[in-house]
Amino acid sequence: MQLVITAMAALAGMGFSLAVALLVEELIFGKVFRLLFAQQARQMKSGQAR
């Protein structure tokens, strides 16, 4: 049981770290989310929905 809790804590920590890294990158450069949303908008215009 302790191993499961440790694994969950490690995965949560890595996920949080990734989220903070993306947020900081977005604040500094501002390109990641713009690229993601531009691709989705292009797909919706051409009729390809995910």
N, C-alpha and C positions, 0 to 999 in steps of 0.2 A: 504494500500500500504506500509506503514511503517513496518507493521508486516511481510510482504513478504520479504522486504529488510533485516530486522533483522534476519529472519530465514535463508536467503541465506548467510548472513555474518557469522552466527553461524556455518552452515554446512561447509562453506569454511574454517573457522578457525579450525574446528575439522579434516577436511581432510588434511589440511596443517600440523597440529600437528601430525597426524598419519604418514604422509610421512616423516617428520623430525625424528620421533621416530624410524621408520624402517631404515632410513639411518644411524642414529647413532648406532643402534644395529648392522647393517651390518658392519660398520667400526670397531666396537669393537670386535664382535664375528665372523662375516663372515660366518654364517651358513644358514640364512633364504633363500637367493636367490639360494644358492647351492642346498638346498633341493627342492625348487620349480622347478628349471630347471632339476634336476635329475629325478623327477617324470615325467615331460613332455618328456624327452628323452627316458625313459623306455617305455612310452606309444607309442611313435612314432616307436620304434624298434619292438614292438610287433604288430604293425599295427593298433593300436587304436588311431585315431586322434580325437581331441576335436572339 
